[in-house]
Amino acid sequence: MTTMLVILLTAILTENFVLTKFLGICPFLGVSKKLNTAVGMSVAVIFVMALSVAVCYPINTYLEKKDLAFLQTIIFILVIAALVQLVEIILKKYVKSLYKALGIYLPLITTNCAVLGVVLLNIDKEFTFLQSMVNAVGAGAGFLVAMVMFAGVRDRLESADIPKFLKGLPITLISASLTSVSFLGFAGVVEAIFER
């Protein structure tokens, strides 16, 4: 149980895919302008990450048994693309407002390297199926934390007096880097808690 908690907290805080591994930057910068779209995108990413790991883990086991591990990335991308299409169809039918708010960024979950990254990192770390699922949910929750934090930062920037030459993308990138630096403070915290 302790191992699962360590994997979860590590994925959320110390190995945050967006803020420490810099995976998933496109939706992080593109969809974080408003809190509701940031949360909606994050929930979709959590769902796709968890499903991707659940589907890709047995596929990877089969590929390794048949000595076809070189096909991992191609097959994983196809699985992720199919799952994103499923999410897109569900949102279009049942949550039209979120579907419209996410716009082009919803299909971009397919190319969101954080989703593929969690699948491949689970293999590299030789996690069991349950550990892989916990890591996927933790990585998705870390994505949610990063998106919500940055949506708050961007909301505050709208009312801030910013010099003209920094408005737009420059201040967004500076803010993203400062948000990322804030997560460096978590380095070692999770390990220190569980070493006691």
C-alpha positions in Angstrom: 0.0 0.0 0.0 2.9 2.4 0.8 4.4 1.7 -2.6 1.1 2.7 -4.3 0.9 5.9 -2.3 4.5 6.8 -3.2 3.8 6.1 -6.9 0.7 8.3 -6.7 2.3 11.2 -4.9 5.4 11.1 -7.0 3.4 11.2 -10.2 1.4 14.2 -9.0 4.2 16.2 -7.4 7.8 15.3 -7.9 7.5 13.8 -11.4 4.7 16.0 -12.7 4.5 15.4 -16.4 3.8 19.0 -17.4 5.9 20.9 -14.9 9.0 18.6 -14.4 9.1 16.4 -17.5 7.6 19.1 -19.8 5.3 16.6 -21.5 1.8 17.9 -22.6 2.8 21.5 -23.0 0.5 22.2 -25.9 -2.7 21.8 -24.0 -1.1 23.3 -20.9 -0.5 26.6 -22.7 -3.5 26.4 -25.0 -6.4 25.4 -22.8 -5.4 26.9 -19.5 -7.0 30.4 -20.2 -10.2 29.5 -18.3 -10.6 27.2 -15.3 -13.6 25.3 -16.6 -11.9 24.3 -19.9 -8.7 23.5 -18.0 -10.6 21.1 -15.7 -12.5 19.6 -18.6 -9.4 19.0 -20.6 -7.7 17.5 -17.5 -10.5 15.1 -16.8 -10.4 14.0 -20.4 -6.6 13.4 -20.2 -7.0 11.5 -16.9 -9.6 9.3 -18.6 -7.5 8.7 -21.7 -4.3 8.0 -19.6 -6.1 5.4 -17.5 -7.7 3.7 -20.4 -4.5 3.8 -22.4 -2.5 2.1 -19.7 -5.3 -0.4 -19.1 -5.4 -1.3 -22.8 -1.6 -1.0 -23.6 -0.3 -3.0 -20.6 -1.7 -6.4 -21.9 -0.8 -5.5 -25.4 2.8 -4.8 -24.3 2.9 -8.1 -22.4 1.8 -9.9 -25.6 4.3 -8.0 -27.8 7.2 -8.8 -25.4 6.3 -12.5 -25.4 6.2 -12.6 -29.2 9.5 -10.6 -29.4 7.7 -7.7 -31.1 8.6 -4.9 -28.6 9.9 -2.8 -31.5 6.2 -2.2 -32.5 5.3 -0.7 -29.1 5.2 3.0 -30.0 3.3 2.5 -33.2 0.6 0.3 -31.6 0.4 2.6 -28.5 -0.2 5.6 -30.7 -3.0 3.8 -32.5 -4.6 2.8 -29.3 -4.4 6.3 -27.8 -5.8 7.8 -31.1 -8.8 5.4 -30.9 -9.4 6.2 -27.3 -9.3 9.9 -27.9 -11.9 9.5 -30.7 -14.1 7.6 -28.2 -13.8 10.5 -25.7 -14.5 13.0 -28.5 -17.7 11.2 -29.6 -18.9 11.0 -26.0 -18.2 14.7 -25.3 -19.8 15.7 -28.6 -23.0 13.7 -27.7 -23.3 14.4 -24.0 -21.3 17.5 -23.0 -21.5 19.8 -26.1 -20.4 22.9 -24.2 -17.1 21.3 -23.1 -16.7 19.8 -26.6 -17.0 23.3 -28.1 -14.8 24.9 -25.4 -11.9 22.4 -26.0 -12.1 22.8 -29.7 -9.0 21.7 -31.5 -7.2 20.8 -28.3 -9.4 17.7 -27.8 -8.1 15.8 -30.8 -4.6 17.0 -29.7 -4.8 14.6 -26.8 -3.9 12.0 -29.4 -0.6 13.7 -29.9 -0.2 14.7 -26.2 3.1 13.2 -25.4 2.1 13.0 -21.7 -0.4 10.2 -22.6 2.2 8.2 -24.6 4.8 9.1 -22.0 2.9 7.5 -19.1 2.5 4.3 -21.0 6.2 4.1 -22.0 7.5 5.2 -18.6 5.4 2.4 -16.9 7.2 -0.1 -19.1 10.6 1.5 -18.4 10.0 1.4 -14.7 8.7 -2.2 -15.0 5.6 -1.4 -13.0 2.9 -4.1 -12.5 -0.5 -3.6 -13.9 -1.9 -2.0 -10.7 1.2 0.2 -10.2 0.8 1.3 -13.9 -2.8 2.2 -13.3 -1.9 4.2 -10.1 0.9 6.0 -12.0 -1.5 6.8 -14.8 -4.1 8.3 -12.5 -1.4 10.1 -10.6 0.1 11.5 -13.8 -3.4 12.6 -14.8 -4.0 14.2 -11.4 -0.7 16.0 -11.7 -1.8 17.3 -15.1 -5.0 18.5 -13.5 -3.0 20.2 -10.7 -0.8 21.9 -13.2 -3.7 23.1 -15.4 -5.7 24.4 -12.5 -2.7 26.2 -11.0 -1.8 27.8 -14.3 -5.4 28.7 -15.1 -5.3 30.7 -11.8 -2.1 32.3 -12.7 -3.4 33.3 -16.1 -6.6 34.6 -14.6 -4.5 36.9 -12.3 -2.4 38.0 -15.3 -5.5 39.4 -17.1 -5.9 42.0 -14.4 -2.2 42.7 -13.9 -0.4 45.7 -15.3 2.1 44.1 -17.7 4.5 46.0 -19.8 3.4 46.1 -23.5 6.5 44.1 -24.7 5.7 41.2 -22.4 1.9 40.9 -23.1 0.7 37.7 -24.7 3.0 34.8 -25.2 6.1 36.2 -23.5 4.4 36.6 -20.1 2.6 33.3 -20.6 5.9 31.5 -21.0 7.5 33.4 -18.1 4.6 32.4 -15.9 4.7 28.8 -17.0 8.4 28.6 -16.2 7.9 30.1 -12.7 5.0 27.7 -12.1 7.4 24.9 -13.1 10.1 26.1 -10.8 7.6 26.1 -7.9 7.3 22.3 -8.3 11.0 21.9 -7.7 10.2 22.5 -4.0 8.5 19.1 -3.9 11.7 17.3 -5.0 12.6 14.9 -2.2 9.6 15.6 -0.1 7.7 12.4 -1.0 10.8 10.3 -0.5 11.5 12.0 2.9 8.0 11.3 4.1 8.2 7.6 3.4 11.7 7.1 4.6 10.5 7.7 8.2 
